[in-house]
Amino acid sequence: MEIIKPGIRIDFMRLKNQAMAVSTLLLLAGLISLVAKGGPRYGVDFSGGTLFQIQFNQDVSVERMRRAMAGAQMGDSDIQKLGATREFLVRAGLATTRLEEVTPRVREALNKEFAPGSFQIRREETVGPKVGKDLTEKAIMALGYGLLGILVYVSIRFHYTFAFGGIIALIHDIMITIGIFSLTNKEIDLNVIAALLTIAGFSINDTIVIFDRIRENLKKTRKTDLLEIVNLSVNETLGRTIITSSTVIMVLLGLFLFGGQVIHDFSFALLVGTLSGVYSTVFIASPIVLMWPKRFLGKVSWGGR
């Protein structure tokens, strides 16, 4: 069964300027949010501190939780209710290497405010400031080395002109995801960093498929206008893009909706990044190829087979 009939000709490049405008607006919105909030909202993994995830068997207000946690002597606590559930995330800047010193105080404070047995501490973590700083540096290095490796690979496999478009698209996807996390006030932790690296791998895979088709079409039709070649290549790979992306997105939607709170932010990051990756491959990476004179792109023997 063919999803896209052979010979389809959608003029994607006609929309490249509008797409660039949409991307610019989204990136600016995320940047403004990041500046206004003093940067990303880091999880305990990076910022250090103590975190508890507490589930109740009845509805509890945030005000009662604040009153209860005031007796736990955890300093200023950030209390967040997890959507429409009966769970709360309690996060404090207090960091200790001995979690067993904090947990009894939290449990005692909850028992004073709520009936014993009416709650369950489902998660408890603590990270010292030095460990958090070290994890932050390593996360940034992982993203940096990942992008550098992709840049080198695409430069060898194709040409630096293609590599430039691919890297710009990857940075676009990562910044869009981080910006949306800031706009929705979600935390960035190690799971989200893993999602960002996964997004980079998925996005460049789709981009390479189109780039490979562009190179093949450059060999076949050297006299054809470059814009027509890019449009032709996107159309020829459109069926593959739809099938691959839709199956991934369906799985991610399932994880996001039914996977539970533990992987909620991870699946959300993957969902946003995957959608952005499909979009950027067509409307960011491919148009950047059009910026280069055809005499450079015409040297298809550079790199690859």
C-alpha positions as CSV (number, residue, x, y, z in Angstrom):
1,M,0.0,0.0,0.0
2,E,1.3,3.4,-1.0
3,I,0.5,6.4,1.3
4,I,1.9,8.9,-1.2
5,K,1.3,8.3,-4.9
6,P,4.4,8.5,-7.1
7,G,4.7,11.8,-9.0
8,I,3.2,14.0,-6.3
9,R,4.6,17.6,-6.5
10,I,3.9,19.7,-3.4
11,D,5.8,23.0,-3.5
12,F,7.2,22.9,0.1
13,M,9.9,25.5,-0.7
14,R,7.2,28.0,-1.5
15,L,6.4,28.1,2.3
16,K,10.0,28.3,3.5
17,N,9.8,32.0,4.4
18,Q,6.5,31.6,6.4
19,A,8.1,28.6,8.1
20,M,11.2,30.6,9.0
21,A,8.9,33.3,10.5
22,V,7.0,30.7,12.6
23,S,10.3,29.2,13.8
24,T,11.7,32.7,14.7
25,L,8.5,33.5,16.7
26,L,8.7,30.2,18.6
27,L,12.4,30.6,19.3
28,L,11.9,34.2,20.5
29,A,9.0,33.2,22.8
30,G,11.2,30.5,24.3
31,L,14.2,32.9,24.7
32,I,12.1,35.6,26.3
33,S,10.7,33.0,28.7
34,L,14.1,31.8,29.6
35,V,15.4,35.3,30.2
36,A,12.4,36.2,32.3
37,K,12.8,33.1,34.4
38,G,16.6,33.4,34.8
39,G,17.3,30.3,32.7
40,P,15.8,26.8,32.4
41,R,14.1,25.3,35.4
42,Y,16.6,22.6,36.4
43,G,15.6,19.5,38.2
44,V,17.3,18.3,41.4
45,D,19.8,16.4,39.2
46,F,21.4,19.7,38.2
47,S,20.4,22.4,40.7
48,G,21.0,20.2,43.8
49,G,18.5,19.9,46.7
50,T,16.0,17.5,48.0
51,L,12.9,16.2,46.3
52,F,9.9,14.1,47.4
53,Q,7.0,12.8,45.4
54,I,4.0,12.2,47.6
55,Q,0.7,10.5,46.7
56,F,-2.5,10.8,48.7
57,N,-5.6,8.6,48.6
58,Q,-7.8,11.7,48.8
59,D,-7.9,15.2,47.4
60,V,-5.5,17.6,49.2
61,S,-5.0,21.3,48.6
62,V,-1.7,22.9,48.0
63,E,-2.3,25.2,51.1
64,R,-2.5,22.1,53.4
65,M,0.6,20.7,51.9
66,R,2.4,24.0,52.5
67,R,1.2,24.0,56.1
68,A,2.4,20.4,56.6
69,M,5.8,20.9,55.0
70,A,6.4,24.0,57.2
71,G,6.9,21.6,60.1
72,A,9.5,19.5,58.2
73,Q,12.2,22.2,58.6
74,M,13.2,22.0,54.9
75,G,13.5,25.8,54.4
76,D,11.7,27.3,51.5
77,S,9.9,24.5,49.6
78,D,8.5,24.5,46.1
79,I,5.3,22.5,46.2
80,Q,3.8,21.5,42.9
81,K,0.6,19.5,42.3
82,L,1.0,17.0,39.4
83,G,-1.9,17.9,37.1
84,A,-5.3,16.5,38.1
85,T,-3.7,13.7,40.2
86,R,-3.4,13.4,43.9
87,E,0.4,13.6,43.8
88,F,2.7,16.4,44.8
89,L,6.3,17.2,44.1
90,V,8.0,18.8,47.1
91,R,11.4,20.4,46.3
92,A,13.7,22.2,48.7
93,G,17.1,23.8,48.3
94,L,18.2,21.8,51.3
95,A,20.8,19.3,50.2
96,T,22.3,16.6,52.4
97,T,24.3,13.5,51.7
98,R,22.1,11.6,54.2
99,L,18.6,11.4,52.9
100,E,17.6,9.4,56.0
101,E,17.9,12.5,58.0
102,V,15.3,14.3,56.0
103,T,12.7,11.6,55.3
104,P,11.7,11.0,58.9
105,R,11.0,14.8,59.4
106,V,8.9,14.9,56.2
107,R,6.9,11.8,57.3
108,E,6.4,13.1,60.8
109,A,5.2,16.5,59.5
110,L,2.7,14.8,57.1
111,N,1.4,12.5,59.9
112,K,0.6,15.6,62.0
113,E,-1.4,17.3,59.2
114,F,-2.9,14.2,57.6
115,A,-4.2,10.8,58.8
116,P,-1.4,8.2,59.0
117,G,-1.7,5.8,56.1
118,S,-3.4,8.4,53.9
119,F,-0.3,9.2,51.9
120,Q,2.7,7.4,50.3
121,I,6.2,8.8,49.6
122,R,6.8,7.4,46.2
123,R,10.1,9.1,45.4
124,E,12.8,10.7,47.4
125,E,16.0,12.1,46.0
126,T,18.8,14.4,47.2
127,V,21.7,15.8,45.2
128,G,24.5,18.0,46.6
129,P,25.5,21.2,44.9
130,K,28.9,19.9,43.7
131,V,27.3,16.8,42.2
132,G,24.6,18.9,40.5
133,K,27.3,21.2,39.0
134,D,29.3,18.2,37.8
135,L,26.2,16.7,36.2
136,T,25.3,20.0,34.5
137,E,28.8,20.3,33.0
138,K,28.7,16.7,31.7
139,A,25.2,17.1,30.3
140,I,26.4,20.2,28.3
141,M,29.4,18.3,27.1
142,A,27.3,15.3,26.0
143,L,25.1,17.6,23.9
144,G,28.1,19.4,22.5
145,Y,30.0,16.3,21.6
146,G,26.9,14.8,20.1
147,L,26.4,17.8,17.8
148,L,30.1,17.8,16.9
149,G,30.0,14.1,16.0
150,I,27.0,14.6,13.8
151,L,28.7,17.6,12.1
152,V,31.8,15.6,11.3
153,Y,29.8,12.6,10.0
154,V,27.6,14.7,7.7
155,S,30.6,16.6,6.5
156,I,32.3,13.4,5.5
157,R,29.2,11.6,4.2
158,F,28.1,14.6,2.1
159,H,29.7,18.0,2.2
160,Y,30.0,20.8,4.8
161,T,27.2,22.7,3.1
162,F,24.8,19.9,4.0
163,A,26.4,19.6,7.4
164,F,25.7,23.2,8.1
165,G,22.0,22.8,7.3
166,G,21.7,19.6,9.4
167,I,23.3,21.2,12.5
168,I,21.2,24.4,12.2
169,A,18.1,22.1,12.1
170,L,19.3,20.1,15.2
171,I,20.0,23.3,17.2
172,H,16.5,24.5,16.1
173,D,14.9,21.3,17.5
174,I,16.8,21.4,20.8
175,M,16.1,25.1,21.3
176,I,12.4,24.7,20.5
177,T,12.1,21.9,23.0
178,I,14.0,23.8,25.7
179,G,11.9,26.9,25.0
180,I,8.6,25.0,25.3
181,F,9.8,23.4,28.6
182,S,10.4,27.0,29.8
183,L,7.0,28.2,28.6
184,T,5.2,25.2,30.3
185,N,7.4,25.6,33.4
186,K,8.7,22.0,33.2
187,E,11.9,20.9,34.8
188,I,15.0,19.8,32.8
189,D,16.7,16.8,34.4
190,L,18.9,13.9,33.2
191,N,15.9,12.2,31.5
192,V,15.2,15.3,29.5
193,I,18.9,15.5,28.4
194,A,18.7,11.9,27.2
195,A,15.5,12.9,25.3
196,L,17.4,15.8,23.7
197,L,20.2,13.5,22.5
198,T,17.6,11.1,21.1
199,I,15.9,14.0,19.3
200,A,19.2,14.9,17.7
201,G,19.7,11.3,16.4
202,F,16.1,11.0,15.1
203,S,16.1,14.4,13.4
204,I,19.5,14.0,11.6
205,N,18.4,10.5,10.4
206,D,15.4,12.0,8.6
207,T,17.5,14.9,7.3
208,I,20.1,12.6,5.9
209,V,17.5,10.6,3.9
210,I,16.4,13.8,2.2
211,F,20.0,15.0,1.7
212,D,20.9,11.7,0.1
213,R,18.0,12.0,-2.3
214,I,19.1,15.6,-3.2
215,R,22.6,14.4,-4.0
216,E,21.3,11.6,-6.2
217,N,19.0,14.0,-8.0
218,L,21.9,16.4,-8.5
219,K,23.8,13.6,-10.3
220,K,20.8,12.8,-12.5
221,T,19.7,16.3,-13.4
222,R,22.5,18.8,-13.2
223,K,20.7,21.4,-15.3
224,T,17.5,21.4,-13.2
225,D,17.0,24.4,-11.0
226,L,18.2,23.7,-7.4
227,L,14.9,24.7,-5.9
228,E,13.1,22.1,-8.1
229,I,15.6,19.5,-7.0
230,V,15.0,20.1,-3.3
231,N,11.3,20.1,-3.8
232,L,11.5,16.9,-5.8
233,S,13.7,15.2,-3.2
234,V,11.3,16.1,-0.3
235,N,8.3,14.8,-2.3
236,E,10.1,11.6,-3.2
237,T,10.9,10.9,0.5
238,L,7.5,12.1,1.8
239,G,6.0,8.7,2.2
240,R,8.9,7.4,4.1
241,T,8.9,10.5,6.4
242,I,5.1,10.1,7.1
243,I,5.3,6.4,7.9
244,T,8.4,6.7,10.1
245,S,7.3,9.9,12.0
246,S,3.7,8.8,12.5
247,T,4.7,5.5,14.1
248,V,7.2,7.2,16.4
249,I,4.6,9.9,17.3
250,M,1.9,7.3,18.1
251,V,4.2,5.5,20.5
252,L,5.3,8.8,22.1
253,L,1.6,9.8,22.5
254,G,0.9,6.5,24.3
255,L,3.9,7.1,26.6
256,F,2.9,10.7,27.3
257,L,-0.7,9.9,28.0
258,F,-0.5,6.6,29.8
259,G,3.2,6.2,30.8
260,G,2.8,7.7,34.2
261,Q,4.4,10.7,35.9
262,V,7.9,9.2,36.0
263,I,8.4,9.4,32.2
264,H,6.0,12.2,31.6
265,D,8.6,15.0,30.9
266,F,10.8,12.5,29.0
267,S,8.0,11.5,26.7
268,F,6.9,15.2,26.4
269,A,10.4,16.3,25.3
270,L,10.6,13.5,22.7
271,L,7.1,14.3,21.4
272,V,7.9,18.0,21.0
273,G,11.4,17.3,19.5
274,T,10.1,14.7,17.1
275,L,7.4,17.0,15.7
276,S,10.0,19.8,15.5
277,G,12.5,17.4,13.8
278,V,10.0,16.5,11.0
279,Y,9.2,20.1,10.5
280,S,12.9,21.3,10.5
281,T,14.0,18.7,8.1
282,V,11.7,20.1,5.4
283,F,11.5,23.7,6.3
284,I,14.9,24.5,8.0
285,A,17.6,22.1,6.7
286,S,16.4,21.8,3.1
287,P,16.0,25.6,2.5
288,I,19.5,26.2,3.9
289,V,20.8,24.0,1.1
290,L,19.3,26.6,-1.3
291,M,21.5,29.3,0.2
292,W,24.6,27.7,-1.4
293,P,25.5,28.2,-5.1
294,K,24.9,25.1,-7.1
295,R,28.5,24.9,-8.2
296,F,29.4,23.9,-4.6
297,L,26.5,21.4,-4.3
298,G,27.2,20.0,-7.7
299,K,30.4,18.4,-6.6
300,V,28.5,15.4,-5.5
301,S,31.6,13.2,-5.5
302,W,32.7,15.0,-2.3
303,G,32.1,12.5,0.5
304,G,29.9,9.5,0.5
305,R,29.8,6.8,-2.1
